[in-house]
Amino acid sequence: MIPYGKQEISPADIDAVVEVLKSDFLTQGPMVPKFEKTVADHVGAEYAVAVNSATSALHIACMAIGLGKGDWLWTTPITFVASANCGLYCGAQVDFVDIDPKTYNLCPVALEAKLAQAKHENRLPKVVVAVHLSGQPCDMEAIAALAKEYGFKVIEDASHAIGGKYQDEFIGSGRFSDITVFSFHPVKIVTTAEGGMAVTNDAKLAERMNLLRSHGITRDPALMTHEPDGPWYYQQVDLGFNYRMTELQAALGVSQMERLDAFVARRHQLAKRYDQLLADLPIVLPWQHPDSYSGLHLYVVRLKLNSISRSHREVFESLREQGIGVNLHYIPVHTQPYYRDMGFKAESFPNSMVYYREAISLPMFQGLTEDQQDEVTGALRKALGEE
Ligand SMILES: *Cc1c(COP(=O)(O)O)cnc(C)c1O
């Protein structure tokens, strides 16, 4: 089976991890700060806080912003559940904004309309989580303008987007948001097995996230309520978690980061080749905003169901039967039973539902060979009945 995504581990990656195993620190040593600095420097952010997953990063990002009971978090239905769940973890309520049918990202026009309505009803969001689906950045300039006008904070869920650019700056520079979150799960662009990171230019937010990832405990006298009792002393000043990343993960991350730009460039090569090989098929190819450089975590095609005799499910099943590990990103979050029970109706977000009925993610990862890619496109041709 050719998977839809797969990590690429080099001998240097393995050496880096083995090196840590032979060292004094398996956790809370020098590698985590080094990984944080590597990512922050690469994307152009002041501060970085590494954690054990992007889900944890989203959680402490929301907490650092002060999201809580009585607040609202808004995001897109077309994302992984974690982009919404982070709001619920904080006791806040979650709502959604429909997608733009061209980019599949949260639609700024729909956002503006919903904000105007919410203002009227006195239930404006405190946080909007903008998800860069497939690695293509959201219209951050428009979202940032609305954030200013309506007074909400913006978290970029850039789990798909490390190494990508928006308006010539790396995603994570923080020009249009408060905090940006990356995921290092093995299917993502760069991996630490499990892992995530939050980057920001706000010293206070960074300090808060730093506390929250490790029990709310500090050893910094400046953050304590009184002088330390002695050299052993630490203080719990907030209720945090154990969301720490290990030294092994950080070492793998540092080593992987050296190849980030090459990984993304390779993904662009593959996307261009898919674009050419699939141009004549009854499918919609991914549209790229001219002002952006996608991280290209995913390559999503949409079936033109009116032009083919097969159903979406038949095409999907045929691809799986032919050994192509296609996937579907994502089942709209508001249709998950847990969210349905809160009262969400599927058709409240019609563009998301249309997308869900047509989308298929083809294999896209740096190690995909051209032979494998030919196998994928041949299988898709067959699945569509175009052979
Ligand atoms: C993968 C992913 C997450 C969660 O990442 P983990 O590191 O697995 O917690 C969150 N949001 C999006 C959009 C993702 O793709």
PDBQT file of the ligand as one rigid body, heavy atoms in Angstrom, charges set to zero:
ROOT
HETATM    1  C1  LIG A 401      -2.295  16.630  13.015  1.00  0.00    +0.000 C 
HETATM    2  C2  LIG A 401      -3.104  17.811  13.326  1.00  0.00    +0.000 A 
HETATM    3  C3  LIG A 401      -3.338  18.247  14.638  1.00  0.00    +0.000 A 
HETATM    4  C4  LIG A 401      -2.892  17.476  15.836  1.00  0.00    +0.000 C 
HETATM    5  O1  LIG A 401      -1.550  17.192  15.821  1.00  0.00    +0.000 OA
HETATM    6  P1  LIG A 401      -0.921  16.205  16.911  1.00  0.00    +0.000 P 
HETATM    7  O2  LIG A 401       0.534  16.587  16.898  1.00  0.00    +0.000 OA
HETATM    8  O3  LIG A 401      -1.169  14.821  16.408  1.00  0.00    +0.000 OA
HETATM    9  O4  LIG A 401      -1.579  16.469  18.204  1.00  0.00    +0.000 OA
HETATM   10  C5  LIG A 401      -4.045  19.412  14.836  1.00  0.00    +0.000 A 
HETATM   11  N1  LIG A 401      -4.538  20.103  13.800  1.00  0.00    +0.000 NA
HETATM   12  C6  LIG A 401      -4.373  19.701  12.532  1.00  0.00    +0.000 A 
HETATM   13  C7  LIG A 401      -4.926  20.535  11.424  1.00  0.00    +0.000 C 
HETATM   14  C8  LIG A 401      -3.669  18.538  12.250  1.00  0.00    +0.000 A 
HETATM   15  O5  LIG A 401      -3.530  18.121  10.993  1.00  0.00    +0.000 OA
ENDROOT
TORSDOF 0
